[in-house]
Amino acid sequence: MDTRWKPSVTVAAVIERNGRYLLIEEHTPEGLRLNNPAGHLDPGESPEQGVARETLEETAHHFKPTALVGVYLSRFQREATGEDITYLRFAFCGELGEEVSDQALDTGIVRTLWMTPDEVRASVDRHRSPLVLRCVEDHLSGLRYPLGLVVTDASVLRV
């Protein structure tokens, strides 16, 4: 039996424009929830590549990370099934690029929303994770770390 702990690595985009934050509304096993554009890191990609890919898939916009907002560890226990998952999240802020007009949103994504910080705070009962608000608050407080803080060895990258 494999008892080694294996947290799920995720990446998230914290995107602010004109005082509003870009969130996605998505279907989850717990119902319709709000999240930062985010998802699992895929094999063969760096966290920076992963967040750019996930943002495109969930918002139909290109995204260029410019700074790391933070690295977060959280635990989620699904009541219905007892599933117990620990997430290691790398959250990046950056530049939202052009919309790709023919890009379909990922399965389960209903829409994108631009919300004020107060609207994000007021909707906490609909957040997919407590990290949604935490990432927004950390961004608002000015937390920014150089991208070079996260190093991806060449052995990881697709050839």
Helices and strands as residue ranges (DSSP letters): E 8-14, E 16-17, E 20-28, E 31-35, E 38-40, H 47-59, E 61-77, E 84-99, E 109-115, H 117-122, G 124-126, H 131-140, G 147-149
